[in-house]
Amino acid sequence: MRSITLGTTYYENPDNLIEFIKNHSDVVDHLIVVDDGSEIYPIESVLKDTNIPDNLIVYKVKKDYGFNSHGCRNLIMHESLTDWVILMDCDRVMNDPSSMIQSIKSRDLKKNCRYRFVVHLSDPGIGTHPSVNDYLIHRDHFFSAGGYDEELQGVRTGDRQFFRQLLHFGIERVLHDCDICFTRGPSVRSDRSVVSDKDHRSESPEVNEIIKKRERNPDPNKPKLMFEWIQVL
């Protein structure tokens, strides 16, 4: 069976991170966490009194650049020890981690497909929908479009733009037996403490034009990892 890395980014939400590690570390081969420049609750202090699993790998962006989660995801994919990677935000949990990972490891997967999950929202009355930015992907497919657009640093957007670029090189499918649950609402609305004061309201016209051009004609050699980072664990 294939090996799986689970990767997540972290910014000033220690309770969610601890729960994420506790729920998922036992079922994946490697768990990568990248701290996106937390200053109030840096990841070193959060993990100091935590039982650290042997398969946990931790990186840290050396300063708060503003919203840089997509750059952190590029780092996860760059450093992953396996070809297949699940990218999830750390305020999500798998409903049945063992069954979900077993299904992913044993099923026939296409390298050029981005596999989405079924999402159960924190409000049970809303129902379910296919995940947007929580998914399983092969490293080759991820970098076929060059990864996320890091020019959007500081702007809380970028997933859909990247996914439109990926569709030039492959397909999307929903894994209907792989369920995840949101553990809180969107941070930009529900918890101002996890929004960087260095965030911007929107991208500049120049950056917007760059991204639009890539949506029409993806650039696998776009700039990546345009920030300072270190491995801390």
N, C-alpha and C positions, 0 to 999 in steps of 0.2 A: 504493500500500500504506500501511496505517496506521503511525503512529509509535509506538514503545514506550519506556517508561521502566522501568528496573529499579531497584528500591529495596531497600535493606537497612539493618539497624541493627547497630551495633558496640559491644562492651563488652569491653575488656581482652583481646582475642584477635587481636593484630596479624598473626600468620602467616596465619590464615584470611582476614583482610581483604585482605592483599596478594594472596593467591591468587585471591580472589573478583574483585578488580578486574582482575587480569591475564587471567583466563579469560573475562570477560564484557564488558569495556568496548568492544571492537571491534565487537560485534554488535548493540548497542542504540543508540538515538538519544540517550538520557540515562541516566546512572547516578547515583543519589542515595544517599549514605551519611549516616546520622545517628548520631553518637557519643552514647551514652546516659550521658554523665557520667563517662567514664573518667578516673581520676586517676593510675593507675600507668603506663599507656600511652595518653596522650591522642592523639587522632587527628592533631593537628598534628605531633607528634614522629614518629609512625608514617609519615606521608607525606613527611616532610622530605627523605629520601634516596631517594624513589621517583619513577619516571617517571610524572608525573601526566597522564592522558589529557585531551584538550580537553573531552570531554563529561561529566567528573566534577563533580558538585555536592555540597558537603559542608556539613552543619549540625552543630551541637554543642549538646547540653543543658548548661546552664551549671553544673550541679552534679549530684552523684549523689543522686537521690531514692530509690534502690532500683530494683528492676526496673520499667522504664518503656518497654519495647520497643513496647508497643501504642500508647502516646502518640507514640513516635517514628514509628510507621507512620501514625498520623493526620497527622503533620507531612509525611511523604513524600507522601501523597495530597493534602494541602492545597497543597503547593508544586510538585507535578508539572507539567511543561510539556506533558504529553500526557494524553489521556483514558484510554488503556489503560496499565495499570501491572502489572508483575510484582513481587510481594512475595516475597522469599526471605531466609532467614537466611544469614549470611555464612559459615557452616560447611557450606554446600551448594555443589555445582557442577553445571552442566548437562553431561550426558554428551556432547552434540554441540551446542554453543552456536549455531553458524551454522544448522544444520538446524532446530533448535528455534525460533529466532526467525523464520526464513523461513516456517516452517509457521504460526506465530501471526500474522505480518503478512499472509499471503495467504489465510487461511481465512475463512469466513463465521462471524462471532461474534455472539452475542446480548448486548445491553447489560445484560440483567438476569440474567446467569449468572456464577457464580463458577467459574472453570475450574481444576481441580486437575491435578497432574502424577503421573507414575509415579515412585515413590521406590525406589532401590536402596540398601539399608543398607550400612554400612561392613563388616558381617559378611556375606560372600556366602552363607553357609549359611542365612540367615534368609529370603531371598527378597525380594519386592517388595510394595508396598502403595500405595494412593492417598495423595498428600501431604495433610497436615493444614493446616499454616500456611504453606505455600508455594503460591502461586496467582496466576493472572491475573484482573484485575477491571477493570471500567470505573468511572471516578470517580463517575458518577451512582449506580450500584448501591451502591458502597461507602458513600456518604453517605446513601443512602435510609434506612438504619438509624442514621445519625448517627456512624458510625465506631466504633472500639473504646471500651470503657467505661474511662475514665481514673481512675475512683474505685478501680480495682483496682491502682493504682500501688503497687509494692512487693511484689505478690503474683504468683507465677509461674503465672498462669492468665488466661483471658480469651478465647482464640481460639474455643473451642466455644460460649461464651455469645454472642459476636458473630455467629457463623455461624447460630445458631438464630434470631437476630433478622433476619438477612438473608433467611432462607427465607420470611419474610412477604412479601417483595417480588420473589422470583425463584427460581431453581433452581441446582443444582450439576451439573457434568459433569466427567468425567475426560478429559484429552487424552492418549490412549494412545500417541501418537508423541512425547510430550514427557517425556523422562526426566531426572531429577536424581539426584544421589548424595550421601549424608551423608558428610562427611569426618571426623566424630568422633561419639561417643555424646552423650547429653543432658548439657549442662554442669552441671546440678544434681547429677549423679552422678559424672561422669568427671573434672571439673576444677574443684576448689573455687575456684581463683584467679579465675574469671570469674563468680562469684556475689557480688553486693554484700552487704556486712555490714549494709546497711539494709533488706534483704528481710524480709518477714514470712512466718510459717508459713501463714496463711490470712487471708481477708478478714473484716472485722467482720460481725456479724449485720445491722447497718444497711445496709452496702454490699451484702451478699448479697441482701437484700430488694429493694433498688433494681434490681439486675441481673435478678432473677427477674421483677419487674414488667415490665421492658423485653423480656424474652423472650416475655411474653404480649402486650404492647402496646408495640412499639418506639417510641422517641422520637428522631426525626431532629434535634431541637434540643438534644440532650444536651450538657453542657459538653465542650469540646474544647480541646486545647493549653493545659492548666492547668499550665504549667511555663515556666521561662525558657529561651530558646534564641537562638542567633545563627547566621548564615551565616558560614562561615570560608573557603569556596572557591566 
